[in-house]
Amino acid sequence: RFAVTAEIISDITSSLVLGEVLASVARRTAEVLDLWECDIYDYRAGEDSTVALALWAREPHAADGDWVGSTRTLDEQPSFARALGDCRMIENRIDDPGLPDIERLRMEFWNEQSCLLVPLVFKDEAIGCLELVEKRYVRHFGTEERELAVTMAALAAVAIQNARFYGDVEHLAITDGLTGLYNHRYFYDRLAQEVARAQRYGLPL
């Protein structure tokens, strides 16, 4: 557990490419918990929706690449709505007679036997969700597994916030604070890129 945590922290501190960091978090989480799949979502509170940011599965599907970046409303995902709204874990199992019909249909469609939704929390606010999926058998997540899932979710939350902060700082560095227009630094950076592109491809500029 400590080794995996240290590896993820190393990934977070060595890269600001959010997709790469979250893909690593998803893979390492699935491997250390022996899961079929691990997915990470961003929560857009203003739009009441989630956006898929990363996925790792034991048997990758051709559509996985298209799935990353897709958006779904919380109306379609009542369990996500509860996990994000209450900032608490939600565990669904296909053999649970009390499982809501909409969740049962979703799990049957994806052939899921168990799933654990863990909110990504930053400063007491849900900013995303970690979904742990088991397709091989009905799984009951134990206390230690839940604790590790919370740790992984916390690291994913830090990675997302780091990327957001970096994006904000980068935006401030290339725009005028009063007008919001691009500044000289941005102009010269883009000019250099376009000159290099024109030279590389022999295009007029």
N, C-alpha and C positions, 0 to 999 in steps of 0.2 A: 504493500500500500504506500509506504513512504517512498520507495524507489520510483513508482509510477508518478506520484505527486511531484517529486523532484524533477523527473523528466519533462513533465508538462510545464512546470514553472520555467524550466530552461527553454522550452519552445516559445513560451509567451514572451520571455525577455529577449529572445534572439531574433524575433521576427515581428513586423508590424502588418504582415499580410494576413488579414483576419481569416480568410478561407483556409489557408495552410495551417494556422494554429488550431482552428476548430476541427479540421479534419483529423489532426493528430489527437486532439482531446477525444473525439468520437471513437477513433480506432483503439486508443489505449484503454478507454473506459470499457469498451466491448470485450477486449482481450482479458483485462484483469478480472472482470466479472463473469467471463465465459458466456457472453450474450450472443444472440444471433445478429442483433443489429443495434446501433446507437445513432440517434438523430438529434440535431441541435437546431432550435428555432429562435428567431428574434421575435420579440413581442412589440407590435405597433399599437400602443394603447389608444392613440388618437383615431386609428382606423379600425380598432377592435378586431385585429387580425394577427396572424403569425406568418412569418416568412422563413422557409427552410434555408438554413445556412450551411449545414454539413450533414453528411451521412456516411456511415461505414457499415457494411454488411458482410457476412461470411460468404455469401454468394451474390456478388454484384449483378445488378440488372442493367440492361442496356438503357433503360429510361432513367436511371439514377441521376445522370448528368442534367437532364431536363427538370427533374424534380427539385434539385437545389436551385433556390431562387423563386420557387413557386409560392404563391400566397393563398391562404385559406382564412375565412372568417371564423370567429369564435362560435357563431351560430351553428356551424358545421361540426364543431368540436367541443361539446359540453364539458368533457373531462378537462380539456385544456383550459376552458373558461374558469372552472373551479380551482384548478391548480394555480393559475395565474392570479385570480381574484382573491383567493385566500392565502396565497403564498405557502401552500402546503403540498406534500406529495399525494398523488392519487394513484392507486394500484387497481388495475382492471384485469380480471381473469375470465376467460371464455366460459368456464364452468360455474361462474357465479350466477345464481338464479335472479339476483337483484340487479344484474348489469342492464343499464338502459338499452332499449332496442337499437337506437341509433349507434351506440358504441359496439353492440354485438354485430351489427351489420358491417361496420367498418372493420372490426377485427376479423370477421369471417372473410371479407373481401381480400384482406392482406394476409390471410392465413396466420394471424397472430394468436398465440395461446395465452400469453401474459404480457402486460406492459406496465411500466412504472414511469409516471410523469413527475419530474423533479423541477420546480421553478428555479430559474437563475435569478438570484436576488442580489441587488447592489444598493446599499444604503436603505434597506427595508423596502425596496421597491422591486417588483418583478419586472425584469427586462427581457426575459426569454424563458425557454423550457428545454430540458434535457429529457429525451424519451428513450427508455431502455426497453427493448423488444426481445421476447423469446418466442420462437416459432416451433421449436422441437417438442416441447412439452409444457404442461401447465406448471408454472413456477411461482412459488411463494417467496418473495424477497425477504430475507432475514435482516436482523438488526444491523449486523456488520456490513451487509451489502448496501443497506439504505444509508448508513453513515458514509461509506465510500462514495456512493452516488451523490450525496450532498457535497462532499469535498470536490468531486469532479465538476459539479454544477457551479460551485463557487469559483473554480479556476476558469471555467468557460465564461462566467460573468465578468471576471477581471479582464479576460482577453477581449471581450466585446467592448467594454468601457475604455480599455487602452486604445483600441482602434478608433472609437468615437472621439476621444480626446485628441488623438493624433490628427484626425480629420479636421477637427475644429481649429487646432493650432495651425495646420497647413493652410486652411482657408483664410485665417487671419493674416498669415504671412504674405498672401498674394492679393489681398483685396484692401481697398480703402475703408477704414472704419466708419467714416461719415456717410459716404455714398454707396458703399457696397460694390463699387466698380473694381475691376482688376487694376492692379498697380503696375509700376515700371518693372518690378522684378518679374512678374508674370509675363509681361510683354516680351522681355528679353529672353526669358526661358523658352517661351513658345517660338520666338523668332529663331533662336539657335536650333531648336528641333526641326523647324520647317526648312531652314537652310541645309541642315544635314540630310533631311529626307530628299530635297531637290537634288543635292549632289549625288546621293546614293542611286537615285533612279533616273538621273539625267533630265529632270523636269524643270520647266521655267518657273521662276519665282518672282 
